[in-house]
Amino acid sequence: MKQFFDNLKANLARWMQGRYGADDLSRFILLCSIVLLVLSWILPIGLIYYISLAGYVWALFRMLSRNINKRAQENATYLEKTAHIRTEISQARVRFKNRKQYKYF
């Protein structure tokens, strides 16, 4: 049984060679798709489910793409446009973690 999983792992690694893989933009798209999927369970609107499904397919397409330069440019644009928000969130985490030792003004 262990040999089967080792072979499966090796075959999957060989198949993924030359593909882009997961990046920050793909993870964000997947997270949004999961949130929309949960919302589609709560709200009886079928459109939300299909938007969630489209996001999942888009993220999967990006991860399996062989056009590495184009996907890297898309990810760089995403990171550039969200840099301020990510910095604010990171600083808020640090402030919350150090709230007992420091006071921020």
Order of alpha helices (4+ residues) and beta strands (2+ residues): alpha-alpha-alpha-alpha-alpha
